[in-house]
Structures are given as C-alpha cells and as structure tokens.
Amino acid sequence: MTSRNFTVTVQERNRDEPCFLVFETNDNIGLGTKAVRLDLRHGTGLSEAQELARKLNANVIRLSIA
C-alpha cells in the first residue's frame, strides 16, 4: 500500500472570513518551499472545512504536479 504524501490542514482567518485548506507535502513534488492552498467560498464554516479536510486525508493517496 502506498502511503499518503500529504496532509490537509484547516487554517482559519479573521471572524466572518472563510477558512482555507493547506496541503502540507511529505515528499518533494516539485513545489519547492511553496504549498498548495484551497480558498473556500464565502460562508464556508469551520466544520465544513474540517469535514472536507477529513475526506481528502482519508480518500486521496497522492498529490502530484502534472
């Protein structure tokens, strides 16, 4: 079984601003010191962002640059 090469974490902003997700990579996938960030739509709450992060961490195996 291939181990996951990233972890998705939820990052909060100021009150009334949507959270965002950050993909923290475990392997060098060609990003150098940069990270992948997903900005979520306005109105997305912390619990929704956490659920999305849980699903990505549970179901996606590899992150790569194509």
PyMOL Python script that loads the backbone (N, CA, C, O; Angstrom):
from pymol import cmd

cmd.read_pdbstr("""\
ATOM      1  N   MET A   1       0.840  -1.180   0.000  1.00  0.00           N
ATOM      2  CA  MET A   1       0.000   0.000   0.000  1.00  0.00           C
ATOM      3  C   MET A   1       0.887   1.246   0.000  1.00  0.00           C
ATOM      4  O   MET A   1       1.848   1.333   0.765  1.00  0.00           O
ATOM      5  N   THR A   2       0.559   2.203  -0.860  1.00  0.00           N
ATOM      6  CA  THR A   2       1.306   3.451  -0.949  1.00  0.00           C
ATOM      7  C   THR A   2       0.852   4.399   0.152  1.00  0.00           C
ATOM      8  O   THR A   2      -0.343   4.594   0.369  1.00  0.00           O
ATOM      9  N   SER A   3       1.821   4.982   0.839  1.00  0.00           N
ATOM     10  CA  SER A   3       1.451   5.932   1.894  1.00  0.00           C
ATOM     11  C   SER A   3       1.135   7.296   1.285  1.00  0.00           C
ATOM     12  O   SER A   3       1.671   7.665   0.240  1.00  0.00           O
ATOM     13  N   ARG A   4       0.272   8.022   1.943  1.00  0.00           N
ATOM     14  CA  ARG A   4      -0.132   9.349   1.501  1.00  0.00           C
ATOM     15  C   ARG A   4       1.069  10.287   1.576  1.00  0.00           C
ATOM     16  O   ARG A   4       1.831  10.230   2.541  1.00  0.00           O
ATOM     17  N   ASN A   5       1.252  11.151   0.576  1.00  0.00           N
ATOM     18  CA  ASN A   5       2.406  12.053   0.556  1.00  0.00           C
ATOM     19  C   ASN A   5       2.057  13.474   0.972  1.00  0.00           C
ATOM     20  O   ASN A   5       2.822  14.403   0.713  1.00  0.00           O
ATOM     21  N   PHE A   6       0.898  13.651   1.622  1.00  0.00           N
ATOM     22  CA  PHE A   6       0.497  14.979   2.059  1.00  0.00           C
ATOM     23  C   PHE A   6      -0.463  14.869   3.231  1.00  0.00           C
ATOM     24  O   PHE A   6      -0.998  13.799   3.520  1.00  0.00           O
ATOM     25  N   THR A   7      -0.666  15.987   3.894  1.00  0.00           N
ATOM     26  CA  THR A   7      -1.688  16.126   4.926  1.00  0.00           C
ATOM     27  C   THR A   7      -2.403  17.443   4.667  1.00  0.00           C
ATOM     28  O   THR A   7      -1.767  18.470   4.429  1.00  0.00           O
ATOM     29  N   VAL A   8      -3.722  17.406   4.715  1.00  0.00           N
ATOM     30  CA  VAL A   8      -4.516  18.618   4.542  1.00  0.00           C
ATOM     31  C   VAL A   8      -4.865  19.160   5.922  1.00  0.00           C
ATOM     32  O   VAL A   8      -5.374  18.431   6.773  1.00  0.00           O
ATOM     33  N   THR A   9      -4.587  20.441   6.136  1.00  0.00           N
ATOM     34  CA  THR A   9      -4.946  21.083   7.396  1.00  0.00           C
ATOM     35  C   THR A   9      -5.870  22.269   7.121  1.00  0.00           C
ATOM     36  O   THR A   9      -5.837  22.866   6.045  1.00  0.00           O
ATOM     37  N   VAL A  10      -6.687  22.593   8.107  1.00  0.00           N
ATOM     38  CA  VAL A  10      -7.600  23.721   8.015  1.00  0.00           C
ATOM     39  C   VAL A  10      -6.943  24.929   8.670  1.00  0.00           C
ATOM     40  O   VAL A  10      -6.412  24.837   9.777  1.00  0.00           O
ATOM     41  N   GLN A  11      -6.982  26.047   7.983  1.00  0.00           N
ATOM     42  CA  GLN A  11      -6.442  27.287   8.518  1.00  0.00           C
ATOM     43  C   GLN A  11      -7.592  28.290   8.626  1.00  0.00           C
ATOM     44  O   GLN A  11      -8.389  28.434   7.700  1.00  0.00           O
ATOM     45  N   GLU A  12      -7.666  28.967   9.745  1.00  0.00           N
ATOM     46  CA  GLU A  12      -8.721  29.960   9.946  1.00  0.00           C
ATOM     47  C   GLU A  12      -8.205  31.356   9.630  1.00  0.00           C
ATOM     48  O   GLU A  12      -7.011  31.640   9.729  1.00  0.00           O
ATOM     49  N   ARG A  13      -9.128  32.204   9.252  1.00  0.00           N
ATOM     50  CA  ARG A  13      -8.825  33.616   9.020  1.00  0.00           C
ATOM     51  C   ARG A  13      -9.520  34.418  10.104  1.00  0.00           C
ATOM     52  O   ARG A  13      -9.841  33.889  11.168  1.00  0.00           O
ATOM     53  N   ASN A  14      -9.748  35.670   9.840  1.00  0.00           N
ATOM     54  CA  ASN A  14     -10.483  36.515  10.777  1.00  0.00           C
ATOM     55  C   ASN A  14     -11.943  36.102  10.841  1.00  0.00           C
ATOM     56  O   ASN A  14     -12.437  35.388   9.968  1.00  0.00           O
ATOM     57  N   ARG A  15     -12.615  36.548  11.859  1.00  0.00           N
ATOM     58  CA  ARG A  15     -14.036  36.258  12.020  1.00  0.00           C
ATOM     59  C   ARG A  15     -14.809  36.694  10.767  1.00  0.00           C
ATOM     60  O   ARG A  15     -14.518  37.736  10.178  1.00  0.00           O
ATOM     61  N   ASP A  16     -15.777  35.897  10.379  1.00  0.00           N
ATOM     62  CA  ASP A  16     -16.627  36.134   9.212  1.00  0.00           C
ATOM     63  C   ASP A  16     -15.902  35.987   7.880  1.00  0.00           C
ATOM     64  O   ASP A  16     -16.446  36.366   6.843  1.00  0.00           O
ATOM     65  N   GLU A  17     -14.691  35.448   7.886  1.00  0.00           N
ATOM     66  CA  GLU A  17     -13.987  35.142   6.647  1.00  0.00           C
ATOM     67  C   GLU A  17     -13.883  33.623   6.531  1.00  0.00           C
ATOM     68  O   GLU A  17     -13.721  32.935   7.539  1.00  0.00           O
ATOM     69  N   PRO A  18     -13.974  33.094   5.306  1.00  0.00           N
ATOM     70  CA  PRO A  18     -13.938  31.639   5.149  1.00  0.00           C
ATOM     71  C   PRO A  18     -12.576  31.055   5.499  1.00  0.00           C
ATOM     72  O   PRO A  18     -11.540  31.700   5.335  1.00  0.00           O
ATOM     73  N   CYS A  19     -12.606  29.825   5.982  1.00  0.00           N
ATOM     74  CA  CYS A  19     -11.367  29.087   6.238  1.00  0.00           C
ATOM     75  C   CYS A  19     -10.726  28.727   4.897  1.00  0.00           C
ATOM     76  O   CYS A  19     -11.334  28.901   3.842  1.00  0.00           O
ATOM     77  N   PHE A  20      -9.513  28.233   4.951  1.00  0.00           N
ATOM     78  CA  PHE A  20      -8.879  27.689   3.757  1.00  0.00           C
ATOM     79  C   PHE A  20      -8.149  26.418   4.138  1.00  0.00           C
ATOM     80  O   PHE A  20      -7.845  26.194   5.309  1.00  0.00           O
ATOM     81  N   LEU A  21      -7.868  25.588   3.149  1.00  0.00           N
ATOM     82  CA  LEU A  21      -7.159  24.331   3.362  1.00  0.00           C
ATOM     83  C   LEU A  21      -5.747  24.456   2.818  1.00  0.00           C
ATOM     84  O   LEU A  21      -5.525  25.088   1.785  1.00  0.00           O
ATOM     85  N   VAL A  22      -4.806  23.859   3.509  1.00  0.00           N
ATOM     86  CA  VAL A  22      -3.415  23.837   3.066  1.00  0.00           C
ATOM     87  C   VAL A  22      -2.978  22.386   2.935  1.00  0.00           C
ATOM     88  O   VAL A  22      -3.168  21.586   3.852  1.00  0.00           O
ATOM     89  N   PHE A  23      -2.391  22.052   1.790  1.00  0.00           N
ATOM     90  CA  PHE A  23      -1.817  20.731   1.570  1.00  0.00           C
ATOM     91  C   PHE A  23      -0.351  20.799   1.978  1.00  0.00           C
ATOM     92  O   PHE A  23       0.449  21.452   1.308  1.00  0.00           O
ATOM     93  N   GLU A  24       0.003  20.138   3.060  1.00  0.00           N
ATOM     94  CA  GLU A  24       1.389  20.076   3.519  1.00  0.00           C
ATOM     95  C   GLU A  24       1.985  18.787   2.976  1.00  0.00           C
ATOM     96  O   GLU A  24       1.561  17.696   3.356  1.00  0.00           O
ATOM     97  N   THR A  25       2.971  18.910   2.085  1.00  0.00           N
ATOM     98  CA  THR A  25       3.516  17.726   1.426  1.00  0.00           C
ATOM     99  C   THR A  25       4.624  17.087   2.256  1.00  0.00           C
ATOM    100  O   THR A  25       5.403  17.770   2.919  1.00  0.00           O
ATOM    101  N   ASN A  26       4.672  15.759   2.200  1.00  0.00           N
ATOM    102  CA  ASN A  26       5.708  14.988   2.890  1.00  0.00           C
ATOM    103  C   ASN A  26       6.879  14.681   1.963  1.00  0.00           C
ATOM    104  O   ASN A  26       7.989  14.419   2.429  1.00  0.00           O
ATOM    105  N   ASP A  27       6.639  14.711   0.662  1.00  0.00           N
ATOM    106  CA  ASP A  27       7.660  14.417  -0.338  1.00  0.00           C
ATOM    107  C   ASP A  27       7.886  15.653  -1.197  1.00  0.00           C
ATOM    108  O   ASP A  27       7.050  16.557  -1.234  1.00  0.00           O
ATOM    109  N   ASN A  28       9.015  15.686  -1.883  1.00  0.00           N
ATOM    110  CA  ASN A  28       9.268  16.765  -2.829  1.00  0.00           C
ATOM    111  C   ASN A  28       8.474  16.469  -4.090  1.00  0.00           C
ATOM    112  O   ASN A  28       8.810  15.548  -4.834  1.00  0.00           O
ATOM    113  N   ILE A  29       7.428  17.240  -4.335  1.00  0.00           N
ATOM    114  CA  ILE A  29       6.598  17.016  -5.523  1.00  0.00           C
ATOM    115  C   ILE A  29       6.797  18.127  -6.549  1.00  0.00           C
ATOM    116  O   ILE A  29       5.998  18.262  -7.477  1.00  0.00           O
ATOM    117  N   GLY A  30       7.842  18.914  -6.394  1.00  0.00           N
ATOM    118  CA  GLY A  30       8.147  19.949  -7.363  1.00  0.00           C
ATOM    119  C   GLY A  30       7.678  21.340  -6.981  1.00  0.00           C
ATOM    120  O   GLY A  30       7.717  22.250  -7.809  1.00  0.00           O
ATOM    121  N   LEU A  31       7.236  21.524  -5.747  1.00  0.00           N
ATOM    122  CA  LEU A  31       6.777  22.838  -5.315  1.00  0.00           C
ATOM    123  C   LEU A  31       7.856  23.654  -4.615  1.00  0.00           C
ATOM    124  O   LEU A  31       7.664  24.842  -4.353  1.00  0.00           O
ATOM    125  N   GLY A  32       8.974  23.036  -4.315  1.00  0.00           N
ATOM    126  CA  GLY A  32       9.998  23.729  -3.536  1.00  0.00           C
ATOM    127  C   GLY A  32       9.473  24.003  -2.140  1.00  0.00           C
ATOM    128  O   GLY A  32       8.980  23.094  -1.473  1.00  0.00           O
ATOM    129  N   THR A  33       9.572  25.243  -1.692  1.00  0.00           N
ATOM    130  CA  THR A  33       9.109  25.587  -0.347  1.00  0.00           C
ATOM    131  C   THR A  33       7.664  26.090  -0.350  1.00  0.00           C
ATOM    132  O   THR A  33       7.148  26.490   0.693  1.00  0.00           O
ATOM    133  N   LYS A  34       7.012  26.072  -1.503  1.00  0.00           N
ATOM    134  CA  LYS A  34       5.634  26.556  -1.602  1.00  0.00           C
ATOM    135  C   LYS A  34       4.654  25.458  -1.225  1.00  0.00           C
ATOM    136  O   LYS A  34       4.980  24.272  -1.262  1.00  0.00           O
ATOM    137  N   ALA A  35       3.452  25.875  -0.862  1.00  0.00           N
ATOM    138  CA  ALA A  35       2.394  24.934  -0.509  1.00  0.00           C
ATOM    139  C   ALA A  35       1.189  25.171  -1.406  1.00  0.00           C
ATOM    140  O   ALA A  35       1.060  26.228  -2.024  1.00  0.00           O
ATOM    141  N   VAL A  36       0.318  24.188  -1.472  1.00  0.00           N
ATOM    142  CA  VAL A  36      -0.935  24.309  -2.202  1.00  0.00           C
ATOM    143  C   VAL A  36      -2.002  24.752  -1.210  1.00  0.00           C
ATOM    144  O   VAL A  36      -2.142  24.166  -0.137  1.00  0.00           O
ATOM    145  N   ARG A  37      -2.746  25.781  -1.569  1.00  0.00           N
ATOM    146  CA  ARG A  37      -3.805  26.294  -0.706  1.00  0.00           C
ATOM    147  C   ARG A  37      -5.113  26.313  -1.480  1.00  0.00           C
ATOM    148  O   ARG A  37      -5.154  26.743  -2.633  1.00  0.00           O
ATOM    149  N   LEU A  38      -6.176  25.849  -0.846  1.00  0.00           N
ATOM    150  CA  LEU A  38      -7.510  25.905  -1.430  1.00  0.00           C
ATOM    151  C   LEU A  38      -8.316  26.940  -0.673  1.00  0.00           C
ATOM    152  O   LEU A  38      -8.590  26.771   0.515  1.00  0.00           O
ATOM    153  N   ASP A  39      -8.696  28.008  -1.350  1.00  0.00           N
ATOM    154  CA  ASP A  39      -9.565  29.017  -0.745  1.00  0.00           C
ATOM    155  C   ASP A  39     -11.001  28.543  -0.907  1.00  0.00           C
ATOM    156  O   ASP A  39     -11.424  28.203  -2.012  1.00  0.00           O
ATOM    157  N   LEU A  40     -11.744  28.520   0.176  1.00  0.00           N
ATOM    158  CA  LEU A  40     -13.123  28.067   0.159  1.00  0.00           C
ATOM    159  C   LEU A  40     -14.060  29.254  -0.018  1.00  0.00           C
ATOM    160  O   LEU A  40     -13.712  30.389   0.310  1.00  0.00           O
ATOM    161  N   ARG A  41     -15.240  28.981  -0.535  1.00  0.00           N
ATOM    162  CA  ARG A  41     -16.182  30.063  -0.832  1.00  0.00           C
ATOM    163  C   ARG A  41     -16.640  30.753   0.445  1.00  0.00           C
ATOM    164  O   ARG A  41     -16.637  30.160   1.524  1.00  0.00           O
ATOM    165  N   HIS A  42     -17.030  32.006   0.305  1.00  0.00           N
ATOM    166  CA  HIS A  42     -17.522  32.781   1.434  1.00  0.00           C
ATOM    167  C   HIS A  42     -18.735  32.075   2.031  1.00  0.00           C
ATOM    168  O   HIS A  42     -19.604  31.600   1.300  1.00  0.00           O
ATOM    169  N   GLY A  43     -18.791  32.009   3.324  1.00  0.00           N
ATOM    170  CA  GLY A  43     -19.878  31.319   4.006  1.00  0.00           C
ATOM    171  C   GLY A  43     -19.523  29.916   4.445  1.00  0.00           C
ATOM    172  O   GLY A  43     -20.289  29.279   5.168  1.00  0.00           O
ATOM    173  N   THR A  44     -18.361  29.419   4.013  1.00  0.00           N
ATOM    174  CA  THR A  44     -17.931  28.093   4.443  1.00  0.00           C
ATOM    175  C   THR A  44     -17.474  28.173   5.889  1.00  0.00           C
ATOM    176  O   THR A  44     -16.588  28.958   6.229  1.00  0.00           O
ATOM    177  N   GLY A  45     -18.079  27.363   6.728  1.00  0.00           N
ATOM    178  CA  GLY A  45     -17.751  27.373   8.143  1.00  0.00           C
ATOM    179  C   GLY A  45     -16.612  26.436   8.497  1.00  0.00           C
ATOM    180  O   GLY A  45     -16.156  25.647   7.669  1.00  0.00           O
ATOM    181  N   LEU A  46     -16.165  26.534   9.727  1.00  0.00           N
ATOM    182  CA  LEU A  46     -15.062  25.700  10.211  1.00  0.00           C
ATOM    183  C   LEU A  46     -15.422  24.226  10.127  1.00  0.00           C
ATOM    184  O   LEU A  46     -14.591  23.422   9.704  1.00  0.00           O
ATOM    185  N   SER A  47     -16.622  23.849  10.514  1.00  0.00           N
ATOM    186  CA  SER A  47     -16.990  22.428  10.493  1.00  0.00           C
ATOM    187  C   SER A  47     -17.017  21.888   9.065  1.00  0.00           C
ATOM    188  O   SER A  47     -16.636  20.739   8.840  1.00  0.00           O
ATOM    189  N   GLU A  48     -17.455  22.686   8.103  1.00  0.00           N
ATOM    190  CA  GLU A  48     -17.449  22.257   6.701  1.00  0.00           C
ATOM    191  C   GLU A  48     -16.016  22.086   6.198  1.00  0.00           C
ATOM    192  O   GLU A  48     -15.712  21.116   5.504  1.00  0.00           O
ATOM    193  N   ALA A  49     -15.149  23.012   6.541  1.00  0.00           N
ATOM    194  CA  ALA A  49     -13.746  22.926   6.127  1.00  0.00           C
ATOM    195  C   ALA A  49     -13.076  21.703   6.757  1.00  0.00           C
ATOM    196  O   ALA A  49     -12.304  21.013   6.092  1.00  0.00           O
ATOM    197  N   GLN A  50     -13.358  21.433   8.014  1.00  0.00           N
ATOM    198  CA  GLN A  50     -12.779  20.266   8.684  1.00  0.00           C
ATOM    199  C   GLN A  50     -13.270  18.970   8.057  1.00  0.00           C
ATOM    200  O   GLN A  50     -12.497  18.024   7.908  1.00  0.00           O
ATOM    201  N   GLU A  51     -14.541  18.917   7.690  1.00  0.00           N
ATOM    202  CA  GLU A  51     -15.088  17.717   7.047  1.00  0.00           C
ATOM    203  C   GLU A  51     -14.431  17.487   5.694  1.00  0.00           C
ATOM    204  O   GLU A  51     -14.099  16.351   5.355  1.00  0.00           O
ATOM    205  N   LEU A  52     -14.239  18.545   4.918  1.00  0.00           N
ATOM    206  CA  LEU A  52     -13.566  18.417   3.630  1.00  0.00           C
ATOM    207  C   LEU A  52     -12.129  17.943   3.816  1.00  0.00           C
ATOM    208  O   LEU A  52     -11.669  17.073   3.077  1.00  0.00           O
ATOM    209  N   ALA A  53     -11.420  18.496   4.785  1.00  0.00           N
ATOM    210  CA  ALA A  53     -10.046  18.066   5.063  1.00  0.00           C
ATOM    211  C   ALA A  53     -10.015  16.595   5.462  1.00  0.00           C
ATOM    212  O   ALA A  53      -9.144  15.852   5.010  1.00  0.00           O
ATOM    213  N   ARG A  54     -10.955  16.166   6.305  1.00  0.00           N
ATOM    214  CA  ARG A  54     -11.018  14.749   6.711  1.00  0.00           C
ATOM    215  C   ARG A  54     -11.238  13.846   5.501  1.00  0.00           C
ATOM    216  O   ARG A  54     -10.597  12.803   5.378  1.00  0.00           O
ATOM    217  N   LYS A  55     -12.137  14.245   4.614  1.00  0.00           N
ATOM    218  CA  LYS A  55     -12.407  13.431   3.426  1.00  0.00           C
ATOM    219  C   LYS A  55     -11.193  13.343   2.513  1.00  0.00           C
ATOM    220  O   LYS A  55     -10.872  12.267   2.009  1.00  0.00           O
ATOM    221  N   LEU A  56     -10.517  14.462   2.297  1.00  0.00           N
ATOM    222  CA  LEU A  56      -9.314  14.444   1.454  1.00  0.00           C
ATOM    223  C   LEU A  56      -8.220  13.584   2.081  1.00  0.00           C
ATOM    224  O   LEU A  56      -7.577  12.793   1.391  1.00  0.00           O
ATOM    225  N   ASN A  57      -8.010  13.737   3.389  1.00  0.00           N
ATOM    226  CA  ASN A  57      -6.979  12.945   4.063  1.00  0.00           C
ATOM    227  C   ASN A  57      -7.313  11.458   4.047  1.00  0.00           C
ATOM    228  O   ASN A  57      -6.404  10.629   4.000  1.00  0.00           O
ATOM    229  N   ALA A  58      -8.586  11.105   4.084  1.00  0.00           N
ATOM    230  CA  ALA A  58      -8.998   9.697   4.146  1.00  0.00           C
ATOM    231  C   ALA A  58      -9.039   9.036   2.769  1.00  0.00           C
ATOM    232  O   ALA A  58      -8.858   7.822   2.668  1.00  0.00           O
ATOM    233  N   ASN A  59      -9.275   9.816   1.700  1.00  0.00           N
ATOM    234  CA  ASN A  59      -9.556   9.199   0.402  1.00  0.00           C
ATOM    235  C   ASN A  59      -8.536   9.447  -0.691  1.00  0.00           C
ATOM    236  O   ASN A  59      -8.505   8.698  -1.667  1.00  0.00           O
ATOM    237  N   VAL A  60      -7.710  10.455  -0.569  1.00  0.00           N
ATOM    238  CA  VAL A  60      -6.730  10.757  -1.618  1.00  0.00           C
ATOM    239  C   VAL A  60      -5.365  10.233  -1.188  1.00  0.00           C
ATOM    240  O   VAL A  60      -4.918  10.489  -0.070  1.00  0.00           O
ATOM    241  N   ILE A  61      -4.707   9.499  -2.078  1.00  0.00           N
ATOM    242  CA  ILE A  61      -3.418   8.877  -1.738  1.00  0.00           C
ATOM    243  C   ILE A  61      -2.229   9.758  -2.094  1.00  0.00           C
ATOM    244  O   ILE A  61      -1.325   9.939  -1.277  1.00  0.00           O
ATOM    245  N   ARG A  62      -2.220  10.304  -3.295  1.00  0.00           N
ATOM    246  CA  ARG A  62      -1.038  11.033  -3.763  1.00  0.00           C
ATOM    247  C   ARG A  62      -1.419  12.409  -4.306  1.00  0.00           C
ATOM    248  O   ARG A  62      -2.453  12.567  -4.957  1.00  0.00           O
ATOM    249  N   LEU A  63      -0.594  13.372  -4.038  1.00  0.00           N
ATOM    250  CA  LEU A  63      -0.688  14.713  -4.606  1.00  0.00           C
ATOM    251  C   LEU A  63       0.514  14.874  -5.522  1.00  0.00           C
ATOM    252  O   LEU A  63       1.643  14.599  -5.116  1.00  0.00           O
ATOM    253  N   SER A  64       0.285  15.313  -6.747  1.00  0.00           N
ATOM    254  CA  SER A  64       1.398  15.486  -7.683  1.00  0.00           C
ATOM    255  C   SER A  64       1.134  16.679  -8.578  1.00  0.00           C
ATOM    256  O   SER A  64       0.000  17.141  -8.701  1.00  0.00           O
ATOM    257  N   ILE A  65       2.186  17.171  -9.198  1.00  0.00           N
ATOM    258  CA  ILE A  65       2.105  18.270 -10.140  1.00  0.00           C
ATOM    259  C   ILE A  65       2.128  17.648 -11.536  1.00  0.00           C
ATOM    260  O   ILE A  65       3.043  16.894 -11.868  1.00  0.00           O
ATOM    261  N   ALA A  66       1.132  17.959 -12.344  1.00  0.00           N
ATOM    262  CA  ALA A  66       1.043  17.360 -13.686  1.00  0.00           C
ATOM    263  C   ALA A  66       1.502  18.350 -14.735  1.00  0.00           C
ATOM    264  O   ALA A  66       1.501  18.035 -15.925  1.00  0.00           O
TER     265      ALA A  66
END
""", "prot")
cmd.dss("prot")
cmd.show_as("cartoon", "prot")
cmd.util.cbc("prot")
cmd.orient("prot")
